[in-house]
């Protein structure tokens, strides 16, 4: 995934956590050699927009009146969950999500956390789980005024506290960094939007917000402010090159031009949009306008190969054109484009000398057809599943080898996760 999007044969030399050389390398230079012949070596996948705690509702059959729209899904499903979370449950859910990310080859993710009844120091419990797993991440608290202005202020206070801690703590600076999180605009006042942007500018970090995901977002802004969602963001000074807009489903051409002009970026979450029936973001138009788009999930579908295939298939169907999106473009959004969203493209997202050694090894055997340089990307996009991920390293540290996770006790983590989910489900009346 370098600038020429080359598929190469050869070796990768890693030293002190960085990629030192790619291509024809003398094996005698290495202290340790991983034989990858016949396999696919590629940059770790990047999830550009997610909520790790949501994994606790994976497989849950909610005993509620079936939601008929996105607002009811929030009110009946997601808000009752995040309002139940304790600090311990935050930690365990994040550990479980990290384990699933590792299994599916994700080495870096951007995560927004929400726990409205446990706000203070909640990001420490998220970070400690990520640090234990060994993954790379950028995290923020999703400040929300869903009930009161005061809880939005507490959410921003938590973002500021964690960002100050990241500045002071070298242990977090290498792999875990902070950002500003904001809830969707129908739960954010103009004052909160401006406050979030000021904090992001103060710490020189990204600000991430769900934008025009459901029609409620659009209608709220039109009714309350006489403006569409992105138009309101622009007028409040939120749009800039360090703004990441999640979803952007209900945006028009004028709003896309605003995003392009501001240099803002978009995190596309196709599986979440399909699950919640909110619609599909106009990614093909964004592509034509050179708006940076990365791939996220924003839900409990953490298998990034599922997300890649959803992206790849849905836009072909929407356009009625099998040429609408190529395997290379799909992989870009799951790797280097995702890095670009968070100004990390000089560190991760491709296998190039000088970058961090965030690398995954895929064993696609047994294959019914040959694996060649010319079809490797097709195999990854159309065929590979998380069960094919054999090895994963982040910053040169091997987190999983031959399918065995090194940094976490998988059985113990899953046992704790199931116990926590049962408790939450009981409290939610599931």
C-alpha positions in Angstrom: 0.0 0.0 0.0 2.9 2.4 -0.7 2.4 5.4 -3.0 2.5 3.2 -6.1 0.3 0.5 -4.5 2.8 -2.2 -5.4 2.4 -5.9 -4.7 5.9 -7.1 -4.1 7.7 -10.4 -3.5 10.5 -10.5 -1.0 11.1 -9.8 2.6 10.5 -7.1 5.3 13.2 -6.2 7.7 12.0 -4.9 11.1 14.3 -3.2 13.6 13.5 -1.3 16.8 9.8 -1.4 16.0 10.2 0.2 12.5 10.3 -1.2 9.0 13.9 -0.8 7.8 13.9 -2.4 4.4 11.5 -4.1 2.0 12.4 -6.3 -0.9 15.5 -8.5 -1.4 17.0 -8.8 2.1 19.9 -11.0 3.4 18.2 -13.3 6.0 21.4 -13.5 7.9 20.8 -9.9 9.1 17.9 -11.0 11.3 17.8 -12.4 14.8 14.4 -13.9 14.1 12.9 -15.0 10.8 9.2 -15.6 10.1 8.7 -17.8 7.0 5.9 -16.2 5.0 6.3 -18.0 1.7 3.0 -18.5 -0.1 1.3 -16.1 2.3 0.2 -12.5 2.2 2.1 -9.9 4.2 0.3 -6.6 4.4 -0.1 -3.5 6.6 -2.4 -4.0 9.6 -6.0 -3.0 9.0 -7.2 0.3 10.3 -10.7 0.8 11.8 -11.3 4.5 11.4 -14.5 4.9 13.6 -15.7 2.5 16.3 -17.3 2.2 19.7 -15.5 -0.8 21.4 -18.0 -1.1 24.3 -20.8 -2.0 21.9 -19.4 -5.5 21.6 -21.4 -6.3 24.8 -24.6 -6.4 22.7 -23.2 -8.8 20.1 -25.8 -11.5 19.6 -28.3 -10.0 22.1 -32.0 -10.4 21.3 -33.6 -7.3 22.8 -37.0 -7.7 24.5 -38.1 -4.3 23.4 -40.7 -3.1 20.9 -38.8 -3.4 17.6 -37.3 0.0 16.7 -38.7 1.4 13.5 -36.1 4.0 12.9 -32.6 5.1 14.0 -33.8 7.3 16.9 -35.7 4.4 18.4 -32.6 2.2 18.1 -30.6 4.8 20.1 -33.3 5.2 22.7 -34.1 1.5 23.1 -30.8 -0.2 22.5 -27.6 1.9 22.7 -28.4 4.5 25.3 -29.6 2.0 27.9 -26.4 0.1 27.4 -23.9 2.9 27.8 -25.8 4.2 30.8 -25.3 0.9 32.6 -21.6 0.6 32.2 -19.3 0.7 35.3 -15.5 1.3 35.1 -14.9 -2.5 35.4 -17.3 -3.2 32.6 -15.7 -0.5 30.4 -12.3 -2.2 30.8 -13.6 -5.7 30.1 -15.6 -4.7 27.0 -12.6 -2.9 25.6 -10.4 -6.0 26.2 -13.0 -8.1 24.4 -13.1 -5.7 21.5 -9.3 -5.6 21.3 -9.2 -9.4 21.1 -11.7 -9.4 18.3 -9.7 -6.7 16.5 -6.5 -8.7 16.7 -8.3 -11.8 15.4 -9.4 -9.8 12.3 -6.0 -8.1 11.6 -6.8 -4.6 12.9 -3.7 -3.0 14.4 -5.0 0.6 14.8 -8.4 1.9 15.6 -10.1 5.2 16.4 -12.6 4.7 19.2 -15.2 6.9 20.8 -16.3 5.9 24.3 -19.6 6.6 25.9 -20.7 5.8 29.5 -23.0 8.6 30.7 -23.2 7.4 34.3 -19.4 6.7 34.5 -17.7 9.6 32.8 -14.8 10.6 35.0 -11.6 8.7 34.3 -13.5 6.3 32.0 -10.9 6.8 29.2 -8.2 5.4 31.6 -10.0 2.1 31.7 -10.3 2.1 27.9 -6.7 2.9 27.5 -5.4 0.3 30.1 -7.2 -2.4 28.1 -5.8 -1.3 24.8 -2.3 -1.0 26.4 -2.6 -4.6 27.7 -3.6 -5.9 24.3 -0.7 -4.0 22.6 -2.8 -2.4 19.9 -2.4 1.2 18.6 -5.4 3.5 19.1 -6.7 7.0 19.3 -9.6 7.4 21.7 -11.9 10.1 23.0 -15.1 10.5 25.2 -18.2 11.1 23.2 -19.5 14.2 24.9 -23.3 14.3 24.8 -26.1 16.5 25.9 -28.7 13.9 25.4 -30.2 14.7 28.8 -28.6 17.9 30.2 -26.0 20.5 29.3 -24.1 19.4 32.4 -23.3 15.9 31.1 -21.9 17.4 27.9 -19.6 19.6 30.0 -18.5 16.5 32.0 -17.7 14.6 28.8 -15.5 17.4 27.6 -13.8 17.6 31.0 -12.9 13.9 30.6 -11.5 14.6 27.1 -9.4 17.4 28.5 -8.2 15.3 31.5 -7.1 12.4 29.2 -5.4 14.7 26.7 -3.4 16.3 29.5 -2.5 12.8 30.7 -1.3 11.8 27.2 0.9 14.8 27.0 2.6 14.0 30.3 2.7 10.2 30.2 5.3 8.6 27.8 3.8 5.2 28.4 0.7 6.2 26.5 2.4 8.4 23.8 3.8 5.6 21.7 0.6 3.6 20.8 -2.4 5.3 22.5 -3.3 8.9 22.0 -6.3 11.0 22.6 -8.8 13.0 20.6 -12.0 15.0 21.2 -15.2 13.1 20.8 -18.6 14.7 20.2 -22.0 13.1 20.0 -24.3 13.6 17.0 -25.4 17.2 16.4 -28.9 16.6 17.6 -27.4 16.0 21.1 -24.8 18.8 20.9 -25.5 22.5 21.3 -23.6 25.1 19.4 -21.7 25.9 22.6 -20.6 22.2 22.9 -19.5 22.1 19.3 -17.4 25.2 19.6 -15.9 24.0 23.0 -14.9 20.7 21.4 -13.2 22.5 18.5 -11.3 24.8 20.9 -10.1 21.8 22.9 -9.0 20.0 19.7 -7.1 23.1 18.5 -5.5 23.6 21.9 -4.1 20.0 22.0 -3.6 19.8 18.2 -5.7 16.6 18.0 -8.6 15.4 15.8 -12.2 16.0 16.7 -14.6 13.2 15.7 -18.4 13.4 15.5 -21.2 11.4 14.0 -22.6 13.5 11.2 -26.0 13.1 9.4 -26.1 9.4 10.2 -29.9 9.3 10.5 -32.6 11.6 9.3 -33.1 12.8 12.8 -29.8 14.6 12.6 -30.8 16.5 9.4 -34.3 17.3 10.6 -33.2 18.5 14.0 -30.7 21.0 12.4 -33.3 22.2 9.9 -35.9 22.7 12.5 -33.7 24.2 15.2 -31.2 26.2 13.2 -32.6 26.4 9.6 -29.5 24.7 8.4 -28.4 21.3 7.2 -26.0 19.3 9.4 -22.7 20.1 7.6 -23.8 23.7 7.0 -24.3 24.1 10.8 -20.9 22.6 11.5 -19.2 25.0 9.1 -20.9 28.0 10.6 -19.9 27.0 14.1 -16.3 26.6 13.0 -16.2 22.8 13.5 -15.1 22.0 10.0 -11.4 21.8 9.3 -8.6 19.4 8.3 -8.6 17.9 11.8 -12.3 17.1 11.8 -13.4 13.5 11.2 -17.1 13.1 10.3 -18.6 9.7 11.0 -21.2 8.4 8.5 -22.2 11.4 6.4 -25.2 9.5 5.0 -27.7 12.4 4.6 -25.6 15.0 3.0 -26.2 16.8 -0.3 -23.7 18.0 -3.0 -23.5 21.5 -1.3 -22.5 19.9 1.9 -19.9 17.7 0.2 -18.4 20.8 -1.3 -18.2 22.3 2.2 -16.4 19.2 3.5 -14.0 19.3 0.5 -13.3 23.0 0.9 -12.6 22.7 4.7 -10.3 19.7 4.2 -12.4 17.6 6.6 -12.4 13.8 6.4 -15.1 11.1 6.5 -15.2 7.7 8.3 -17.5 5.4 6.3 -19.4 2.8 8.3 -21.3 0.6 5.8 -22.2 -2.3 8.1 -23.6 0.0 10.7 -25.6 1.9 8.2 -27.0 -1.4 6.8 -27.8 -2.7 10.3 -29.5 0.5 11.4 -31.2 1.0 8.0 -30.0 4.7 7.9 -29.0 4.7 4.3 -25.6 4.6 2.5 -23.1 7.5 2.4 -22.4 8.9 -1.1 -18.8 7.6 -1.0 -18.4 7.4 -4.8 -19.1 11.2 -5.0 -16.6 11.7 -2.1 -14.1 9.7 -4.1 -14.6 11.9 -7.1 -14.0 15.0 -5.0 -10.9 13.6 -3.4 -12.5 13.8 0.1 -10.4 11.4 2.3 -12.5 8.4 3.3 -11.5 5.7 5.8 -13.4 2.5 6.8 -15.0 2.1 10.2 -17.7 0.0 11.8 -19.4 2.1 14.5 -21.0 -1.1 15.9 -20.3 -4.5 17.1 -19.4 -5.9 13.7 -15.6 -5.8 14.4 -14.5 -8.2 11.6 -12.9 -5.8 9.3 -13.0 -8.2 6.4 -16.8 -8.1 6.6 -16.6 -4.3 6.6 -14.3 -4.3 3.5 -16.6 -6.6 1.6 -19.7 -4.6 2.6 -18.0 -1.5 1.3 -16.9 -3.2 -1.9 -20.3 -4.8 -2.7 -22.8 -2.2 -1.6 -21.4 0.7 -3.7 -21.3 -1.5 -6.8 -25.0 -2.3 -6.2 -25.9 1.3 -5.4 -24.2 2.5 -8.6 -25.4 -0.3 -10.7 -21.9 -0.5 -12.0 -19.4 -3.3 -11.2 -16.6 -0.9 -11.9 -17.7 1.5 -9.2 -15.0 0.6 -6.7 -11.9 -1.6 -7.1 -10.2 -3.9 -4.7 -7.3 -1.5 -4.4 -9.7 1.4 -3.4 -11.4 -0.9 -0.9 -8.1 -1.8 0.7 -7.0 1.8 0.7 -9.9 2.8 2.9 -9.1 0.0 5.3 -5.4 0.9 5.5 -3.6 4.1 4.3 -6.8 6.2 3.9 -7.7 5.4 7.5 -4.3 6.5 8.6 -4.7 9.8 6.7 -7.9 10.6 8.6 -5.8 10.9 11.8 -2.7 12.3 10.3 -0.9 9.0 10.8 0.0 8.2 7.2 3.7 8.9 7.8 3.6 6.3 10.6 1.2 3.5 9.7 -1.0 2.2 6.8 1.6 0.8 4.4 4.7 -1.3 4.4 7.5 1.2 3.7 10.9 1.9 5.3 10.7 4.4 8.2 7.1 3.4 9.2 6.0 1.6 12.3 6.1 -2.2 11.9 2.3 -2.7 12.1 2.1 -5.8 9.9 -0.2 -8.8 9.6 0.4 -12.1 8.0 -2.4 -13.9 6.2 -2.4 -17.6 5.4 -5.1 -18.0 2.7 -4.5 -21.8 2.3 -6.0 -24.0 1.1 -6.7 -22.1 -2.1 -8.5 -23.6 -5.1 -6.6 -21.2 -7.4 -3.1 -19.8 -7.5 -2.1 -16.8 -5.3 -0.1 -14.4 -7.5 1.1 -10.9 -7.3 -1.6 -9.9 -9.8 -4.5 -11.2 -7.7 -3.4 -10.8 -4.1 -5.6 -7.7 -3.5 -8.5 -9.5 -5.0 -8.0 -12.4 -2.7 -7.9 -10.1 0.4 -11.0 -8.2 -0.6 -13.2 -11.1 -1.9 -12.0 -14.2 -0.1 -9.9 -13.7 3.0 -11.6 -14.0 6.4 -10.5 -13.4 10.0 -9.7 -17.1 10.4 -6.9 -16.6 7.8 -5.1 -14.0 9.9 -2.0 -15.9 11.3 0.3 -13.3 12.8 -0.1 -9.7 13.9 2.6 -7.3 15.0 2.3 -3.7 16.2 5.4 -1.6 16.4 7.5 -4.7 15.9 5.9 -6.5 18.9 4.3 -9.8 18.0 0.8 -9.8 19.5 -0.4 -13.0 17.8 1.6 -15.8 16.2 0.2 -18.8 14.3 -3.2 -17.9 15.6 -2.2 -17.8 19.3 -2.7 -14.4 21.0 0.4 -13.6 23.1 -0.7 -10.5 25.0 -4.1 -11.6 26.4 -5.4 -14.8 27.9 -8.1 -15.5 25.4 -10.1 -17.9 27.4 -10.0 -15.7 30.5 -10.9 -12.6 28.5 -13.9 -14.3 26.9 -15.1 -15.7 30.2 -15.1 -12.3 31.8 -16.7 -10.8 28.7 -19.6 -13.3 28.7 -20.1 -12.8 32.4 -20.2 -9.1 32.0 -22.6 -9.4 29.0 -25.0 -11.6 31.0 -25.0 -9.1 33.8 -25.7 -6.2 31.4 -28.3 -8.2 29.5 -30.2 -9.0 32.7 -30.2 -5.3 33.8 -31.5 -4.4 30.3 -34.2 -7.0 30.6 -32.9 -9.2 27.8 
